Amino acid sequence: MQETVETPSWAPHGPCRVGLWEHEELEQRIECVAEEVPVAFVYNGISHAVMLATPQNLEDFAIGFSLSEDIVEARGDIFDIEVCETSKGISLEMHIAAPRAMALRARRRTLAGRTGCGLCGIESLEQMQSRPLLVRGSSALLMPSALTRAAASLAQHQHLHGYTGAMHAAAWCRQDGEVVCVREDVGRHNALDKLIGALVVTREPLDNGFVLMTSRASYEIVCKAVSVGIGCVAALSAPTGMAVRVAESAGLTLVCFLRGLRFTVYTHPERMST
């Protein structure tokens, strides 16, 4: 008789037995740890990328990744999404428009993604330098009070981080600083992709607010934001030099070191409304 292998139901976090050393004593206790699961992006039956990600908001992830990596041009190019769980991980099986599938097949490569930095589908330095990036940045004014309001309220929306202490968050904030949507993940790029997917699904106007990241602002964060028409990214931590250069040329306002009433505007400071 064939043995039945149970497929796990992947959760974003789970219990872990640990020993806590405190006051010169070792205490046995149960802690909550964040989960990382291999998530494969499969288009028309062909695997494109595998990312290590938090297994939550996966349809948002599928949509946001597909848009920010220029695999599809619009939500309507994705006809259906099926989330398939196996004992080895999760596959996001998508059926996309034939012209987009043909373009993807021409540059396809299966790669192992990480929660850190990476350039999905880029095989050479020349390819990276020629990566198309449209100038889509918004010229809308940004109020300092909105930035500080959003940063002050972000923690109350970071539910998974509250359990585990290991999650990045990407938040969509309207022009007055109201936080209206947050997505969390062990990878900052993944969190932003999930946020983009959620905003596309809810048809949130992307010219009427800004993204707030709990991480540093890297090249990929800036590129993903610009690719979908987001005009401003604010980050609690530092930027990279490449991120600043790309944000400047692409017309994106980049604000970093957002802490309390103080922050640093790296690009397009003329858009700050005093």
ChimeraX commands (.cxc) that place a marker at each C-alpha (Angstrom):
marker #1 position 0.00,0.00,0.00 radius 0.5
marker #1 position 1.38,3.43,-0.99 radius 0.5
marker #1 position 2.24,5.73,1.89 radius 0.5
marker #1 position 0.34,9.03,1.94 radius 0.5
marker #1 position 2.58,12.10,2.24 radius 0.5
marker #1 position 0.81,14.94,3.97 radius 0.5
marker #1 position 1.21,18.35,2.35 radius 0.5
marker #1 position 1.87,21.02,4.97 radius 0.5
marker #1 position -0.32,24.06,5.28 radius 0.5
marker #1 position 2.32,26.76,5.29 radius 0.5
marker #1 position 1.88,29.44,7.95 radius 0.5
marker #1 position 3.65,32.82,8.18 radius 0.5
marker #1 position 5.09,31.95,11.59 radius 0.5
marker #1 position 5.29,29.07,14.02 radius 0.5
marker #1 position 6.46,27.97,17.48 radius 0.5
marker #1 position 10.10,27.21,18.29 radius 0.5
marker #1 position 11.50,25.81,21.55 radius 0.5
marker #1 position 14.39,27.98,22.79 radius 0.5
marker #1 position 16.54,28.52,25.82 radius 0.5
marker #1 position 16.51,32.08,27.18 radius 0.5
marker #1 position 19.63,33.07,29.12 radius 0.5
marker #1 position 18.74,35.79,31.58 radius 0.5
marker #1 position 19.84,36.68,35.13 radius 0.5
marker #1 position 22.44,33.88,34.95 radius 0.5
marker #1 position 19.76,31.26,34.43 radius 0.5
marker #1 position 18.62,29.31,31.37 radius 0.5
marker #1 position 14.85,29.21,30.96 radius 0.5
marker #1 position 13.14,26.88,28.50 radius 0.5
marker #1 position 10.35,28.59,26.60 radius 0.5
marker #1 position 8.44,28.71,23.31 radius 0.5
marker #1 position 9.10,31.62,20.93 radius 0.5
marker #1 position 7.34,32.58,17.70 radius 0.5
marker #1 position 9.61,32.58,14.63 radius 0.5
marker #1 position 8.98,33.87,11.12 radius 0.5
marker #1 position 8.69,31.29,8.36 radius 0.5
marker #1 position 10.56,31.31,5.04 radius 0.5
marker #1 position 9.13,29.16,2.25 radius 0.5
marker #1 position 10.33,28.70,-1.34 radius 0.5
marker #1 position 7.74,30.34,-3.59 radius 0.5
marker #1 position 7.96,29.55,-7.30 radius 0.5
marker #1 position 6.53,31.88,-9.95 radius 0.5
marker #1 position 5.28,29.75,-12.82 radius 0.5
marker #1 position 3.93,31.35,-16.01 radius 0.5
marker #1 position 2.02,29.27,-18.53 radius 0.5
marker #1 position 3.62,26.13,-17.12 radius 0.5
marker #1 position 7.19,27.46,-17.16 radius 0.5
marker #1 position 9.06,28.26,-13.94 radius 0.5
marker #1 position 10.65,31.72,-13.93 radius 0.5
marker #1 position 11.90,32.41,-10.40 radius 0.5
marker #1 position 11.96,31.00,-6.89 radius 0.5
marker #1 position 11.89,33.42,-3.98 radius 0.5
marker #1 position 12.16,32.75,-0.26 radius 0.5
marker #1 position 9.15,34.50,1.20 radius 0.5
marker #1 position 6.57,34.62,3.96 radius 0.5
marker #1 position 3.61,32.43,2.92 radius 0.5
marker #1 position 0.92,35.09,3.20 radius 0.5
marker #1 position -0.85,37.40,0.73 radius 0.5
marker #1 position 0.45,35.21,-2.09 radius 0.5
marker #1 position -1.97,36.38,-4.79 radius 0.5
marker #1 position -0.87,39.96,-4.06 radius 0.5
marker #1 position 2.72,38.72,-4.34 radius 0.5
marker #1 position 2.03,37.09,-7.70 radius 0.5
marker #1 position 0.48,40.26,-9.14 radius 0.5
marker #1 position 3.00,42.70,-7.68 radius 0.5
marker #1 position 6.05,40.68,-8.69 radius 0.5
marker #1 position 4.72,40.19,-12.22 radius 0.5
marker #1 position 4.17,43.93,-12.62 radius 0.5
marker #1 position 7.33,45.21,-10.92 radius 0.5
marker #1 position 9.54,42.78,-12.86 radius 0.5
marker #1 position 7.91,43.80,-16.18 radius 0.5
marker #1 position 6.60,40.30,-16.82 radius 0.5
marker #1 position 3.14,41.75,-17.49 radius 0.5
marker #1 position 2.09,45.31,-18.30 radius 0.5
marker #1 position -1.25,45.31,-16.50 radius 0.5
marker #1 position -3.32,43.23,-14.09 radius 0.5
marker #1 position -5.47,42.13,-17.01 radius 0.5
marker #1 position -2.50,40.28,-18.55 radius 0.5
marker #1 position -2.82,37.71,-15.75 radius 0.5
marker #1 position -5.85,35.55,-16.51 radius 0.5
marker #1 position -5.77,33.38,-13.40 radius 0.5
marker #1 position -3.64,32.58,-10.35 radius 0.5
marker #1 position -3.55,29.24,-8.55 radius 0.5
marker #1 position -1.68,28.86,-5.26 radius 0.5
marker #1 position -0.39,25.27,-5.10 radius 0.5
marker #1 position 1.13,24.05,-1.82 radius 0.5
marker #1 position 3.48,21.05,-1.75 radius 0.5
marker #1 position 5.77,19.52,0.85 radius 0.5
marker #1 position 8.70,21.41,-0.73 radius 0.5
marker #1 position 7.13,24.85,-0.99 radius 0.5
marker #1 position 4.50,26.83,-2.87 radius 0.5
marker #1 position 3.97,27.37,-6.59 radius 0.5
marker #1 position 2.11,30.40,-7.92 radius 0.5
marker #1 position 0.73,29.04,-11.17 radius 0.5
marker #1 position -0.28,31.87,-13.50 radius 0.5
marker #1 position -1.75,31.94,-16.97 radius 0.5
marker #1 position -0.70,35.14,-18.74 radius 0.5
marker #1 position -1.37,36.70,-22.13 radius 0.5
marker #1 position 0.41,34.95,-25.00 radius 0.5
marker #1 position 2.55,37.94,-26.14 radius 0.5
marker #1 position 3.84,38.43,-22.58 radius 0.5
marker #1 position 4.52,34.70,-22.23 radius 0.5
marker #1 position 6.53,34.72,-25.47 radius 0.5
marker #1 position 8.59,37.70,-24.32 radius 0.5
marker #1 position 9.22,36.03,-20.98 radius 0.5
marker #1 position 10.25,32.78,-22.63 radius 0.5
marker #1 position 12.86,34.66,-24.62 radius 0.5
marker #1 position 14.60,35.90,-21.47 radius 0.5
marker #1 position 13.60,33.13,-19.09 radius 0.5
marker #1 position 15.97,31.82,-16.52 radius 0.5
marker #1 position 15.12,29.83,-13.41 radius 0.5
marker #1 position 16.91,31.33,-10.44 radius 0.5
marker #1 position 16.99,30.98,-6.67 radius 0.5
marker #1 position 15.80,34.22,-5.11 radius 0.5
marker #1 position 16.81,35.46,-1.69 radius 0.5
marker #1 position 15.28,37.74,0.87 radius 0.5
marker #1 position 18.16,40.14,0.22 radius 0.5
marker #1 position 19.31,41.80,-2.99 radius 0.5
marker #1 position 18.92,40.34,-6.45 radius 0.5
marker #1 position 18.20,41.22,-10.05 radius 0.5
marker #1 position 15.56,38.82,-11.31 radius 0.5
marker #1 position 16.18,37.73,-14.89 radius 0.5
marker #1 position 19.36,39.80,-15.32 radius 0.5
marker #1 position 22.27,37.71,-16.60 radius 0.5
marker #1 position 24.99,40.26,-17.32 radius 0.5
marker #1 position 26.24,43.72,-16.41 radius 0.5
marker #1 position 25.29,44.92,-19.88 radius 0.5
marker #1 position 21.72,43.74,-19.39 radius 0.5
marker #1 position 21.48,45.60,-16.12 radius 0.5
marker #1 position 22.74,48.86,-17.62 radius 0.5
marker #1 position 20.19,48.60,-20.43 radius 0.5
marker #1 position 17.27,47.71,-18.16 radius 0.5
marker #1 position 14.46,50.02,-19.23 radius 0.5
marker #1 position 13.17,52.38,-16.56 radius 0.5
marker #1 position 10.50,54.87,-17.47 radius 0.5
marker #1 position 10.43,58.32,-15.92 radius 0.5
marker #1 position 7.09,58.17,-14.12 radius 0.5
marker #1 position 7.73,60.02,-10.89 radius 0.5
marker #1 position 4.99,62.24,-9.54 radius 0.5
marker #1 position 5.45,65.97,-9.15 radius 0.5
marker #1 position 2.94,66.07,-6.27 radius 0.5
marker #1 position 3.99,67.96,-3.16 radius 0.5
marker #1 position 4.81,65.98,-0.03 radius 0.5
marker #1 position 4.02,67.30,3.44 radius 0.5
marker #1 position 6.56,66.67,6.24 radius 0.5
marker #1 position 3.66,66.17,8.66 radius 0.5
marker #1 position 2.38,63.31,6.49 radius 0.5
marker #1 position 5.72,61.52,6.64 radius 0.5
marker #1 position 5.99,61.80,10.42 radius 0.5
marker #1 position 2.35,60.78,10.92 radius 0.5
marker #1 position 2.81,57.66,8.79 radius 0.5
marker #1 position 6.05,56.66,10.53 radius 0.5
marker #1 position 4.50,57.14,13.97 radius 0.5
marker #1 position 1.53,54.87,13.22 radius 0.5
marker #1 position 3.27,52.16,11.18 radius 0.5
marker #1 position 4.17,49.87,14.10 radius 0.5
marker #1 position 0.51,49.28,14.98 radius 0.5
marker #1 position -0.03,47.79,11.52 radius 0.5
marker #1 position 2.96,45.40,11.70 radius 0.5
marker #1 position 1.14,42.41,13.16 radius 0.5
marker #1 position 3.50,39.70,11.93 radius 0.5
marker #1 position 6.54,41.67,13.07 radius 0.5
marker #1 position 4.92,41.99,16.47 radius 0.5
marker #1 position 4.79,38.18,16.73 radius 0.5
marker #1 position 8.23,37.43,15.31 radius 0.5
marker #1 position 10.44,40.54,15.23 radius 0.5
marker #1 position 11.70,39.41,11.82 radius 0.5
marker #1 position 9.45,41.05,9.23 radius 0.5
marker #1 position 9.91,43.97,6.90 radius 0.5
marker #1 position 6.86,46.07,6.08 radius 0.5
marker #1 position 5.84,48.07,3.03 radius 0.5
marker #1 position 3.01,50.52,3.66 radius 0.5
marker #1 position 0.91,52.65,1.35 radius 0.5
marker #1 position 0.23,56.05,2.85 radius 0.5
marker #1 position -2.05,58.69,1.43 radius 0.5
marker #1 position -0.93,62.29,1.06 radius 0.5
marker #1 position -2.08,63.19,4.56 radius 0.5
marker #1 position -0.03,60.35,6.08 radius 0.5
marker #1 position -2.87,57.91,6.69 radius 0.5
marker #1 position -1.60,54.31,6.44 radius 0.5
marker #1 position -4.21,52.45,4.37 radius 0.5
marker #1 position -2.47,49.20,3.40 radius 0.5
marker #1 position 0.48,47.25,4.81 radius 0.5
marker #1 position 2.11,44.05,3.61 radius 0.5
marker #1 position 4.81,42.20,5.57 radius 0.5
marker #1 position 7.45,39.68,4.56 radius 0.5
marker #1 position 10.87,38.43,5.61 radius 0.5
marker #1 position 12.15,40.05,2.41 radius 0.5
marker #1 position 11.76,43.79,1.88 radius 0.5
marker #1 position 11.41,43.35,-1.91 radius 0.5
marker #1 position 8.72,40.74,-1.32 radius 0.5
marker #1 position 6.84,43.06,1.03 radius 0.5
marker #1 position 6.84,45.79,-1.64 radius 0.5
marker #1 position 5.69,43.37,-4.34 radius 0.5
marker #1 position 2.82,42.23,-2.11 radius 0.5
marker #1 position 1.88,45.85,-1.46 radius 0.5
marker #1 position 1.91,46.68,-5.17 radius 0.5
marker #1 position -0.32,43.70,-5.86 radius 0.5
marker #1 position -2.78,44.73,-3.16 radius 0.5
marker #1 position -2.92,48.33,-4.44 radius 0.5
marker #1 position -3.58,47.15,-8.00 radius 0.5
marker #1 position -6.39,44.86,-6.85 radius 0.5
marker #1 position -8.08,47.64,-4.84 radius 0.5
marker #1 position -7.41,50.20,-7.61 radius 0.5
marker #1 position -5.74,52.60,-5.19 radius 0.5
marker #1 position -4.54,55.74,-7.07 radius 0.5
marker #1 position -0.74,55.59,-7.02 radius 0.5
marker #1 position -0.35,59.33,-7.62 radius 0.5
marker #1 position -1.99,60.21,-4.32 radius 0.5
marker #1 position 0.46,59.01,-1.69 radius 0.5
marker #1 position 3.78,57.37,-0.95 radius 0.5
marker #1 position 5.35,54.07,0.05 radius 0.5
marker #1 position 6.90,53.73,3.50 radius 0.5
marker #1 position 9.49,50.96,3.95 radius 0.5
marker #1 position 10.85,49.71,7.25 radius 0.5
marker #1 position 14.07,48.72,5.47 radius 0.5
marker #1 position 16.85,50.54,3.68 radius 0.5
marker #1 position 16.09,51.96,0.22 radius 0.5
marker #1 position 17.94,49.88,-2.36 radius 0.5
marker #1 position 18.11,50.01,-6.15 radius 0.5
marker #1 position 15.48,47.30,-6.49 radius 0.5
marker #1 position 13.05,49.07,-4.15 radius 0.5
marker #1 position 13.31,52.24,-6.24 radius 0.5
marker #1 position 12.97,50.37,-9.54 radius 0.5
marker #1 position 9.90,48.45,-8.40 radius 0.5
marker #1 position 8.22,51.66,-7.23 radius 0.5
marker #1 position 9.00,53.56,-10.43 radius 0.5
marker #1 position 7.89,50.66,-12.64 radius 0.5
marker #1 position 4.28,50.93,-11.41 radius 0.5
marker #1 position 4.08,54.73,-11.21 radius 0.5
marker #1 position 4.74,55.37,-7.50 radius 0.5
marker #1 position 6.21,58.85,-7.11 radius 0.5
marker #1 position 7.68,58.78,-3.62 radius 0.5
marker #1 position 9.40,56.22,-1.38 radius 0.5
marker #1 position 10.22,56.90,2.25 radius 0.5
marker #1 position 12.39,54.54,4.28 radius 0.5
marker #1 position 13.22,54.28,7.95 radius 0.5
marker #1 position 16.80,53.35,7.13 radius 0.5
marker #1 position 19.50,54.43,4.68 radius 0.5
marker #1 position 19.59,54.50,0.87 radius 0.5
marker #1 position 22.26,53.15,-1.43 radius 0.5
marker #1 position 24.10,55.39,-3.86 radius 0.5
marker #1 position 22.61,53.58,-6.85 radius 0.5
marker #1 position 19.12,53.98,-5.43 radius 0.5
marker #1 position 19.66,57.73,-5.11 radius 0.5
marker #1 position 20.96,58.05,-8.67 radius 0.5
marker #1 position 18.10,56.03,-10.16 radius 0.5
marker #1 position 15.48,57.90,-8.11 radius 0.5
marker #1 position 16.88,61.23,-9.24 radius 0.5
marker #1 position 16.87,60.31,-12.94 radius 0.5
marker #1 position 13.49,58.58,-12.81 radius 0.5
marker #1 position 11.74,61.46,-11.06 radius 0.5
marker #1 position 11.07,59.67,-7.76 radius 0.5
marker #1 position 11.22,61.51,-4.46 radius 0.5
marker #1 position 13.38,59.51,-2.04 radius 0.5
marker #1 position 13.24,60.18,1.70 radius 0.5
marker #1 position 15.34,58.15,4.15 radius 0.5
marker #1 position 16.26,58.03,7.84 radius 0.5
marker #1 position 12.64,58.85,8.66 radius 0.5
marker #1 position 12.70,58.92,12.45 radius 0.5
marker #1 position 10.43,61.05,14.54 radius 0.5
marker #1 position 10.37,64.63,13.28 radius 0.5
marker #1 position 13.63,64.27,11.37 radius 0.5
marker #1 position 14.35,62.83,7.91 radius 0.5
marker #1 position 16.68,63.30,4.96 radius 0.5
marker #1 position 15.42,64.12,1.45 radius 0.5
marker #1 position 17.82,62.61,-1.09 radius 0.5
marker #1 position 16.08,63.49,-4.35 radius 0.5
marker #1 position 13.73,66.24,-5.53 radius 0.5
marker #1 position 13.58,68.26,-2.28 radius 0.5
marker #1 position 11.67,70.95,-4.18 radius 0.5
marker #1 position 8.57,68.77,-3.79 radius 0.5
marker #1 position 8.54,69.16,-0.02 radius 0.5
marker #1 position 5.67,71.40,1.08 radius 0.5
marker #1 position 6.63,73.53,4.09 radius 0.5
marker link #1:1,2 radius 0.2
marker link #1:2,3 radius 0.2
marker link #1:3,4 radius 0.2
marker link #1:4,5 radius 0.2
marker link #1:5,6 radius 0.2
marker link #1:6,7 radius 0.2
marker link #1:7,8 radius 0.2
marker link #1:8,9 radius 0.2
marker link #1:9,10 radius 0.2
marker link #1:10,11 radius 0.2
marker link #1:11,12 radius 0.2
marker link #1:12,13 radius 0.2
marker link #1:13,14 radius 0.2
marker link #1:14,15 radius 0.2
marker link #1:15,16 radius 0.2
marker link #1:16,17 radius 0.2
marker link #1:17,18 radius 0.2
marker link #1:18,19 radius 0.2
marker link #1:19,20 radius 0.2
marker link #1:20,21 radius 0.2
marker link #1:21,22 radius 0.2
marker link #1:22,23 radius 0.2
marker link #1:23,24 radius 0.2
marker link #1:24,25 radius 0.2
marker link #1:25,26 radius 0.2
marker link #1:26,27 radius 0.2
marker link #1:27,28 radius 0.2
marker link #1:28,29 radius 0.2
marker link #1:29,30 radius 0.2
marker link #1:30,31 radius 0.2
marker link #1:31,32 radius 0.2
marker link #1:32,33 radius 0.2
marker link #1:33,34 radius 0.2
marker link #1:34,35 radius 0.2
marker link #1:35,36 radius 0.2
marker link #1:36,37 radius 0.2
marker link #1:37,38 radius 0.2
marker link #1:38,39 radius 0.2
marker link #1:39,40 radius 0.2
marker link #1:40,41 radius 0.2
marker link #1:41,42 radius 0.2
marker link #1:42,43 radius 0.2
marker link #1:43,44 radius 0.2
marker link #1:44,45 radius 0.2
marker link #1:45,46 radius 0.2
marker link #1:46,47 radius 0.2
marker link #1:47,48 radius 0.2
marker link #1:48,49 radius 0.2
marker link #1:49,50 radius 0.2
marker link #1:50,51 radius 0.2
marker link #1:51,52 radius 0.2
marker link #1:52,53 radius 0.2
marker link #1:53,54 radius 0.2
marker link #1:54,55 radius 0.2
marker link #1:55,56 radius 0.2
marker link #1:56,57 radius 0.2
marker link #1:57,58 radius 0.2
marker link #1:58,59 radius 0.2
marker link #1:59,60 radius 0.2
marker link #1:60,61 radius 0.2
marker link #1:61,62 radius 0.2
marker link #1:62,63 radius 0.2
marker link #1:63,64 radius 0.2
marker link #1:64,65 radius 0.2
marker link #1:65,66 radius 0.2
marker link #1:66,67 radius 0.2
marker link #1:67,68 radius 0.2
marker link #1:68,69 radius 0.2
marker link #1:69,70 radius 0.2
marker link #1:70,71 radius 0.2
marker link #1:71,72 radius 0.2
marker link #1:72,73 radius 0.2
marker link #1:73,74 radius 0.2
marker link #1:74,75 radius 0.2
marker link #1:75,76 radius 0.2
marker link #1:76,77 radius 0.2
marker link #1:77,78 radius 0.2
marker link #1:78,79 radius 0.2
marker link #1:79,80 radius 0.2
marker link #1:80,81 radius 0.2
marker link #1:81,82 radius 0.2
marker link #1:82,83 radius 0.2
marker link #1:83,84 radius 0.2
marker link #1:84,85 radius 0.2
marker link #1:85,86 radius 0.2
marker link #1:86,87 radius 0.2
marker link #1:87,88 radius 0.2
marker link #1:88,89 radius 0.2
marker link #1:89,90 radius 0.2
marker link #1:90,91 radius 0.2
marker link #1:91,92 radius 0.2
marker link #1:92,93 radius 0.2
marker link #1:93,94 radius 0.2
marker link #1:94,95 radius 0.2
marker link #1:95,96 radius 0.2
marker link #1:96,97 radius 0.2
marker link #1:97,98 radius 0.2
marker link #1:98,99 radius 0.2
marker link #1:99,100 radius 0.2
marker link #1:100,101 radius 0.2
marker link #1:101,102 radius 0.2
marker link #1:102,103 radius 0.2
marker link #1:103,104 radius 0.2
marker link #1:104,105 radius 0.2
marker link #1:105,106 radius 0.2
marker link #1:106,107 radius 0.2
marker link #1:107,108 radius 0.2
marker link #1:108,109 radius 0.2
marker link #1:109,110 radius 0.2
marker link #1:110,111 radius 0.2
marker link #1:111,112 radius 0.2
marker link #1:112,113 radius 0.2
marker link #1:113,114 radius 0.2
marker link #1:114,115 radius 0.2
marker link #1:115,116 radius 0.2
marker link #1:116,117 radius 0.2
marker link #1:117,118 radius 0.2
marker link #1:118,119 radius 0.2
marker link #1:119,120 radius 0.2
marker link #1:120,121 radius 0.2
marker link #1:121,122 radius 0.2
marker link #1:122,123 radius 0.2
marker link #1:123,124 radius 0.2
marker link #1:124,125 radius 0.2
marker link #1:125,126 radius 0.2
marker link #1:126,127 radius 0.2
marker link #1:127,128 radius 0.2
marker link #1:128,129 radius 0.2
marker link #1:129,130 radius 0.2
marker link #1:130,131 radius 0.2
marker link #1:131,132 radius 0.2
marker link #1:132,133 radius 0.2
marker link #1:133,134 radius 0.2
marker link #1:134,135 radius 0.2
marker link #1:135,136 radius 0.2
marker link #1:136,137 radius 0.2
marker link #1:137,138 radius 0.2
marker link #1:138,139 radius 0.2
marker link #1:139,140 radius 0.2
marker link #1:140,141 radius 0.2
marker link #1:141,142 radius 0.2
marker link #1:142,143 radius 0.2
marker link #1:143,144 radius 0.2
marker link #1:144,145 radius 0.2
marker link #1:145,146 radius 0.2
marker link #1:146,147 radius 0.2
marker link #1:147,148 radius 0.2
marker link #1:148,149 radius 0.2
marker link #1:149,150 radius 0.2
marker link #1:150,151 radius 0.2
marker link #1:151,152 radius 0.2
marker link #1:152,153 radius 0.2
marker link #1:153,154 radius 0.2
marker link #1:154,155 radius 0.2
marker link #1:155,156 radius 0.2
marker link #1:156,157 radius 0.2
marker link #1:157,158 radius 0.2
marker link #1:158,159 radius 0.2
marker link #1:159,160 radius 0.2
marker link #1:160,161 radius 0.2
marker link #1:161,162 radius 0.2
marker link #1:162,163 radius 0.2
marker link #1:163,164 radius 0.2
marker link #1:164,165 radius 0.2
marker link #1:165,166 radius 0.2
marker link #1:166,167 radius 0.2
marker link #1:167,168 radius 0.2
marker link #1:168,169 radius 0.2
marker link #1:169,170 radius 0.2
marker link #1:170,171 radius 0.2
marker link #1:171,172 radius 0.2
marker link #1:172,173 radius 0.2
marker link #1:173,174 radius 0.2
marker link #1:174,175 radius 0.2
marker link #1:175,176 radius 0.2
marker link #1:176,177 radius 0.2
marker link #1:177,178 radius 0.2
marker link #1:178,179 radius 0.2
marker link #1:179,180 radius 0.2
marker link #1:180,181 radius 0.2
marker link #1:181,182 radius 0.2
marker link #1:182,183 radius 0.2
marker link #1:183,184 radius 0.2
marker link #1:184,185 radius 0.2
marker link #1:185,186 radius 0.2
marker link #1:186,187 radius 0.2
marker link #1:187,188 radius 0.2
marker link #1:188,189 radius 0.2
marker link #1:189,190 radius 0.2
marker link #1:190,191 radius 0.2
marker link #1:191,192 radius 0.2
marker link #1:192,193 radius 0.2
marker link #1:193,194 radius 0.2
marker link #1:194,195 radius 0.2
marker link #1:195,196 radius 0.2
marker link #1:196,197 radius 0.2
marker link #1:197,198 radius 0.2
marker link #1:198,199 radius 0.2
marker link #1:199,200 radius 0.2
marker link #1:200,201 radius 0.2
marker link #1:201,202 radius 0.2
marker link #1:202,203 radius 0.2
marker link #1:203,204 radius 0.2
marker link #1:204,205 radius 0.2
marker link #1:205,206 radius 0.2
marker link #1:206,207 radius 0.2
marker link #1:207,208 radius 0.2
marker link #1:208,209 radius 0.2
marker link #1:209,210 radius 0.2
marker link #1:210,211 radius 0.2
marker link #1:211,212 radius 0.2
marker link #1:212,213 radius 0.2
marker link #1:213,214 radius 0.2
marker link #1:214,215 radius 0.2
marker link #1:215,216 radius 0.2
marker link #1:216,217 radius 0.2
marker link #1:217,218 radius 0.2
marker link #1:218,219 radius 0.2
marker link #1:219,220 radius 0.2
marker link #1:220,221 radius 0.2
marker link #1:221,222 radius 0.2
marker link #1:222,223 radius 0.2
marker link #1:223,224 radius 0.2
marker link #1:224,225 radius 0.2
marker link #1:225,226 radius 0.2
marker link #1:226,227 radius 0.2
marker link #1:227,228 radius 0.2
marker link #1:228,229 radius 0.2
marker link #1:229,230 radius 0.2
marker link #1:230,231 radius 0.2
marker link #1:231,232 radius 0.2
marker link #1:232,233 radius 0.2
marker link #1:233,234 radius 0.2
marker link #1:234,235 radius 0.2
marker link #1:235,236 radius 0.2
marker link #1:236,237 radius 0.2
marker link #1:237,238 radius 0.2
marker link #1:238,239 radius 0.2
marker link #1:239,240 radius 0.2
marker link #1:240,241 radius 0.2
marker link #1:241,242 radius 0.2
marker link #1:242,243 radius 0.2
marker link #1:243,244 radius 0.2
marker link #1:244,245 radius 0.2
marker link #1:245,246 radius 0.2
marker link #1:246,247 radius 0.2
marker link #1:247,248 radius 0.2
marker link #1:248,249 radius 0.2
marker link #1:249,250 radius 0.2
marker link #1:250,251 radius 0.2
marker link #1:251,252 radius 0.2
marker link #1:252,253 radius 0.2
marker link #1:253,254 radius 0.2
marker link #1:254,255 radius 0.2
marker link #1:255,256 radius 0.2
marker link #1:256,257 radius 0.2
marker link #1:257,258 radius 0.2
marker link #1:258,259 radius 0.2
marker link #1:259,260 radius 0.2
marker link #1:260,261 radius 0.2
marker link #1:261,262 radius 0.2
marker link #1:262,263 radius 0.2
marker link #1:263,264 radius 0.2
marker link #1:264,265 radius 0.2
marker link #1:265,266 radius 0.2
marker link #1:266,267 radius 0.2
marker link #1:267,268 radius 0.2
marker link #1:268,269 radius 0.2
marker link #1:269,270 radius 0.2
marker link #1:270,271 radius 0.2
marker link #1:271,272 radius 0.2
marker link #1:272,273 radius 0.2
marker link #1:273,274 radius 0.2
view
